[in-house]
Amino acid sequence: MTTSTSIFLTILHTSDIHGHLYPTDYREPGDKPLGLAKLSTLITRERILDPSLILLDNGDLLQGTPLMYHYTKFDHRGKHPAARALCALRYDAAVPGNHEFNYGLELLDQVMSESGCPWLSANIVSQNEGLPAYGLPYRLFELPNGIRIAVLGVTTHYIPNWENPANIAGLEFKDALETAQSWIHHIRKNEHPDALVVSYHGGFERDPLTGDPTEPLTGENQGYAMCEQLTGMDVLLTGHQHRLLAGVLNGVAIAQPGSAGQAITKTLLEFAPLPGECWTLQSKNTQLLMVDETVNADEELLALFSEDEAATQKWLDQPIGKTEGDLSISDPFTARMADHPFTEFINRVQMAVTGAGISCAAIFTNEARGFSENITMRDIVSNYIYPNTLKVVRLSGRDIREALEQNARYFEPDQTRGGLRVSREYLEPKPQHFNYDMWEGIEYILDVSKPAGQRVVKLERDGVPLDPDNSFDVVMNSYRAGGGGNFDMLKGKPVVQEIPTDMTEILAEYILDQGIISSICDNNWKVIY
């Protein structure tokens, strides 16, 4: 759209949709304020205002809902649902997120080939050739009036710390910040764009307003450093952290649209004419377009996935077993304070399928509700929401103590109301309940009244203090085995055994085999204060 003196261009940006095409969370019935079908309604409105708008997805599209899981594991007919969505909504480019690799490169290659738009990935390169391994590093958009917009894609390079090595074989993940600066220099020198946008599947390691660190500076998120150090970048579109952000940082317009399709970001660029049919970027601003009760889902888009959704719902309602006793989670916080039958069950399954004598597992979200009397597939995927596999790693007693000390950081004294509360670092910039593990096969007590790093006041196995120099085989999910969640003491440890089957399938098969799951709790650990 134009005025007499300026031209405006809209850039819309989604990120971390996590497979939410329908406005549902699959845990319970009801229309929710989320999902790509509702964002489609907002996109249509914006296209009326600016038919030339650029639509980008910033990653983590392929994983996160039972619909995506069911297609990948059981159906696999026709074009991938994510690719269908990208085509139907006429996306102009997409950037791979870390969860794009969860199901392996073959599936990712399929989606990329079916998407109808290029995937932008400058810092994921082939180990052999050192060249971008997926699609293009950037895309140049040239509007009819001659305005040129460059969009560069980069992805957090921390992926090898979480992902199953088989799912990223042959790939190298270059530092996102360094790669972005190199390509920005190349683009500015050779393409001469009127605006340069970086679409980064990563977030901010510091508070954009104060500059205070919000997480350990591991390199997983580099958005703040990008805004401070990159020259030649006008807009930074981010994701990964599931935050709702819109504003300006060090002269760079920034945006992040939350997760699951709860919002889309709108960046409005204003270009003023210069002599000689040239343009200069006059202004830039970002805003969040939220999905609320006034936004209805796009029925035409939903129709593209109706068969997939029907098959998924039928699969979710499939009964697979029963419980004997109470395995429900009425209060996730309380369930993380002391041994609980549900987490004991998860740990015992992990120990049973691997033969390991020690196990650790997490309650991933505060929406987890455990199992009621009748167990269905819906119960499993609602509680175990990530496509993790299992690894058995060999740890020293000292490693185990350090891991428990890291777990103890999840809590902090509540000075206002007394008792304990979840530490701020586990709630901001996004909830990280999945980074608190509960252990089986050892006996321990965490005393949160003591200073961080000194909270493990009891650590025994079979009533004997755990020898810090002895070795123990411990089973855990693949994310944690790679050190994910700031568990650096677990990185690089010898892998004794790998179970390549998805944990969701392991749980379902175990329950089907047992028929009845009994509530058992040996109360081997607790948190005090």
N, C-alpha and C positions, 0 to 999 in steps of 0.2 A: 504494500500500500504506500501511497506517496502523498506528499504535500507539495506546495509550490517550490520549496527550497530544499527539502530533505527527503530522504527515502528511509523507510523503516523496514527492518527484517526481523521476523520472529524465529527463534530456535526453541523447539520443544524437546524435552529430555526426560526419558524414563530411566529408572535404574532399580535393580534389586526387586524385580517383579516376582521372582522365585516361583514361577509357574502359575501364578494366580490369574488365570484367564476369567474365570467365573467369580462373581461377588460372594464367595463363600470361604470359610476357613476349614470346612470338611469335618470339623469336630461335632457340630450340631447344625440343625436346619436354621434357615433365616438368611435374609439378604443383608450383606455386610457392606460398609462403606469402603470398598477396596476392589481391586481387580482390573485387568486390562480392558474388559468390556465397558466398564464405567469411564475409564480414561479415554476410551474411543469416543465417547460422547463429547468430552472436553476437546479432544483433538479436532473433531468435526466442527465445533464452534469456532475454534481458532483458524481453521482453514478458510472459513467464510470471511474472516477479517483479513487474512493474509494468505492467499492461494499459493504464494511462493515460499511458505515457511519450510524450514528444515527440521526433520524429525529424527531424533537419535535415540538409540538405546545404549545404556552404559554398563550392561552386563548383569550376570546372575539371573538369567531368564529361564534356563532349562531345568532347574532343580527347585524343589520346595513344596510341591503339592502332590497328593495321590494321583491326580490326573497325569502328571508328567512321569511319575514313577511307574504307573500302570502301563502307559504307552511303552516306556523303555524296557520294562522287564517282561511284559506279557503280551502286548498287542503288536506294536511295531508295524501296523498297516498304514500305508499311504504316507503322505508328507507329514513330517513331525509337527505337532501342534504349535510349537514356538515358531517354526518357519511359516506355517499358515498365517499366524498372527502378524508376523513382520511383513509378509506380502500384502495381506488384506488392508493393513493400516498404512501401507506405502512408506515404510521406514526408509530413510535415505542412507543410513549406516548403522552399524552395531559394533560394540566393543566387547570382547570376551571378559567375563568376570572369573573369579577363582572357582566358583561352583560350576562353570561351564565344563570343567574337566572331570567332574565327579563320576560320570558314566563312561569315561574313556574317549580316546581320540576318534574312534570310528563314528560314534554318534555325533560328536561335535563336527566332524567333517561333513556328515550328512546334513546337519542343520545349516551349516554355512553354505553348502551347495544349493539348498532349497530356499534360501531366505529372500532372494530377489533383491538384495542389497549387499554392498561390500561390508566385510568385517575389517575393522581397523585395529592393528596390533603392531606397534612399532618396536616394542621391547621384548616380545616373545619370538625368539629366533631359533633357527635350526642349529643344533650343536655342530653339525658337519660343515655347513656353509656360512653360518653366522649372519644369515639374511632373515628378514621377517618371515615367519613360518606360516602365517595366516593372512591371506588377502593382501591388503595394502597397509602401509604405515599411516597414511593420511588420505583424505579425499578433498579435492578442490571443487568448490561449487561456484559456478559463474552465472550470475543472474542476467536477464536480458538487458538490463541497463549498464552492464559491464562491471558491476561490483563483484569482487572475488572473495570468497570465504573459504579458508582452509580449516579443516577439522582433523586434528591429530589424535590417534587413539593409543593409550598406554594402560597397562594393567599392573596392579600391585605385584612386585617381584617376589613377594614372600610366599608364593604358592608352594614351592618345594618343601616348605616347612610343615605343610598340612597334607598335601595330596599324596595318594598312593603313587609310588614311582612308576608303576606300570601305566598309569593314566597320563603321564607326561613324558613318556620315553622319547628321547631324541630332541627334546626341547631345552632351551636355556632361557632363563628369565633375567634379563638385564635390568640394572637399576633404573627404575621408572623416571626418577628426577634427572639423572644424567642423560638418559636416552631422549627425554623430552627436550632438553636444552639443545642437544645435537641436531635433532630433527627440526626444531623451531628455527635454528640458524640456517639449515638447508632450505626450509620452506621460504623464509624471508628473503634469502639470497636469490633463489631460483624461480619462485612463483609470484612474488610481490603481491601478496593478498592484502585486501583492505581491512580484514580482521582475521585474527587467528584464534581458534578455539581448541582447547585441549580437553578431550573427553577421557577422564581418568577413573578407572575402576579402583578407587582407593579413596581414603578420606583425609581427615585433618588430625595431625598428631598434637596440635595445640588448639586451645580455644580461639576461634577467629576474632573474638572481641578483645580478649585480654592478652593473648599470647602465652598463657599459662599452659604447661604440659597437661594433657588429658590422659596420657597413657605412656608406658615405657617407649622410649624412642628406638624402636627396633628396625624401622624402615618399612614396616607394613603399610603405614599411612604417611604420605609426604606432602599432603596438600598445602599445609602452611608454608613449608620450605619452598614449594613451587612458587607460591605467590610472592615470597621474599626474594628468591634467587633467579627465577626464569625471566629473561628479557625477551620481549617480543610477543608475550602471551596476553591476549585481551580478556578471554573468558576461560574459567576453569569449571567444568562440569564434573561432579564427583558422585561417589556412591560408596558401597561396601559397608559403611557404618550404620546405615538405615536411619540417618538423621534428616531432619527437615531444616534446610538452610537456604537462605537467599540473602545476598548482600554484596558488599564490595570489600576486598581485603588488599591493601597496598595497591590500589588502583585497578585491581583485577576483579571483574564480576564473577561471583561464585554462586553455586547452587547445588543442592542435593535433595532428592524428592522422597526421602523415607524409604518404605519398603512395601511390597505386596500390592502395589498399585493404589496406595492411599493418596498419592498426589503426583502431579507432573510439574516440572519447572518450565517457566516461560522466560526466555531472555530476549529482550527487545534492544536491537542495535539501531542507532540512528546515524545515517551517513549524510554528510553535507557535501555539496558539489564544490570542486576546485576547477580552475581554468584548465582547459585541455581535456575535458571529459574524464577527469579524475575525481576520486572521492576520498574523503577523510572521515574516520570514525569520530563522530561528534559526541555521542553519549551511549551509555550501556546501562541497563538495569535488569535485575532478575526478580522474579516473584514466584510464589508457590500457588498453583491452582489445585485446591483441595477437592477431594471427593466427599460430598456431604449428602444429606437426605434429599436434596433437590436434583441430584445427578442420577439418572436412570442408566441401566446397562444398555449397550447397543445390541438389540436383538439379532440383527443380521450377523454380527460377529459371533455371538453365542451359538448361532445355528451352525457355524463352521465346525464346532466341537461337540455337537449334541450327542453324536454316537459315542465319542470318546468319554464324555461325561456320564452317559447312561451305563456304559460298561464299567467305569470306575466306581460309580455308586453301588452297582450290583456286587462288585468285588469287595467293597468296603463293608457291606452288610453281611458278608459271608461269616457265619459262626464257625469258630475254630476251637473253642474250649470253654471250660467253666472254672470258676475259682471256688476254693474251700477256705473260708475265712476272709478277712478283709485285706485286700490289696489296693484299696482306693487311696488317693492322696487328697485329703480335705484341705490341707494347708501346706503348700510347698516349702514355706520358710521353716515350719516345725519339722518337716520331713528331712530337712538338711541339718537339723540340730542333733539328731541322734539316729541310730540305725532304724531303718524302715523296711517293712516287708516288700515293698515294690522294688526298691533299689537292691535289696538283698536278692530278690528274684533275678534281676538283670545280671548282677555279678555272678550268681550261681550258674546261670546259663552260659556266661562267658567262660567260666571255669570248667563247666562240663564239656563244652565243645572243643576246648584246647588242652585240657589236662593240667592247666596252670594251677598252682596252689594259692595264688594271690590275684585279686582282681580289683579294678576301680571303674566306676561308672558315675554318670551325672544325671540329674533331673534337668533336662535341657531348658525348659521354659516354665514360667509360672502358670501356664495354661495346662500343663500336664496334670492329668487326674487319675492316673493309675488304671486299675482294672476293676470293673464291677463284676457282678455274679456271672454274666454271660460275656465272653470275650469274642470280639469280632476283629476283622482286619482294621476297621476304623480305629479301634482302641490302640492297636499296635502303632499305626502310622501317626496317630495323634500324640502319642507319648515319645516315640522314637522317630524324630522328624528329619534326621540327617542320614544320607546314604553311606554310613561308615562301614568299614570292614574292621576286622580284629587283628591285632598283632600281639605276640608274646615277646616281651623284651627282657633282657637280663639286667637287673639293677642291683646295686649294692644297698646294704642297709642304710648307708648314708644318703644315697639318692632318694630312697623312700622317705626318709625323714625330711629332706629338703622339699619333696613334692607335697608332703603334708603341711609343711610350713607355708608353702605357697597357697594351699587350700585355705589355711587359717586366715589369710588376708581377706577372704570373702566377707568376714564379719568385722564389725567394729562396735564398741560400746555406744549405746544410745544415751547421750548425756542429758537429753531432755526428758525422756519418759522412762529411763532405766532399761535394763535388759540389753539386748543386742539388736542390731539392724544390719542390713546389707551395706557393705562399704561403698562409698561413692564411686570408687574406681571400677566397681563391677556394675554400676548403673549408668555411668556416663563415659563416653558419649553415646553408648548404647548398652542395653542390658546384656550381661554376659554370665547368666546363671549356668550356662553350659561349661564354664571354666571352673566349676567347683565340683570335685569328685568325692565320692564316698567309697570306702575301701572294705573289702572282705578278705579274710584269710590272715588278718593281723588284728591285734587289739590296740586301740589308741584313744587318747583323750587330748582334745585341743582346748587350751585355757586362753580365752580371748582377753582376759584381764592383764595378761602379760604382754610385753612388747612384741611387735611383729618380728619373726625370726626366732622367738624363744617360746612359742606357744605349744609345742608338742611336749606335753608333760608326762605322757606314757606312750611307749611304743614297744609292743611285745608280740611274739608269735608263740602260741601254745604255752602262754604263761612265762616265757623266757624273754628277757630284753633282747631286742633285735640287734645283732652284731653289725656294726657299721661297715665292717670289712667283708662280711659274707655276701654271697651272691644269691639272688632270688629271681625266679621267673614270674613275671607279672603280665597278665593280659589286660589290655585296654583298647579303646578304639584307635583307629589309624590316625585321626587328628591329634590326639594327645600323644601318641607314640612319636610323632614328629616334633614334639615340643610345643604344639599349638596351645595358646592361652598363657604364654609366658612361663611355660614349664621347661626352661632351658636345661634343667638337670636331666631331662629325658632324651634330649636330642643326641643323635649319634650313638645310642646304646646298641649293643648287639641284638639283632632280631633273631629269636630262636625259632619262631613259627609265624606264618601268616595264614589267615583264613580269608580267601578272596571273596567269599559270599557276603552279600549285604546283610547287615545286622538285622534289618527288618525281616528278611527271609529266615534268618537263623531263629529269631524269636517265634515266628509263625510255625515253622517246622517243629520246633521244640514243643510248643503248646499242642499242636495237632497230635504229636506222638504221645504226649502225657495224658491228654484228655482233660484232666483235672489238675489245676495248679493250687497247691496248698500255701497258705500264708505262713511263712516261717521268718523268724527274726531272732538272731542269737545275741543281739545287743552288744556287738563287739566294739562299738565306738560311740563317743558322744562329745558334745561341745559344752564347755562350762564357761562361766564368767564371774 
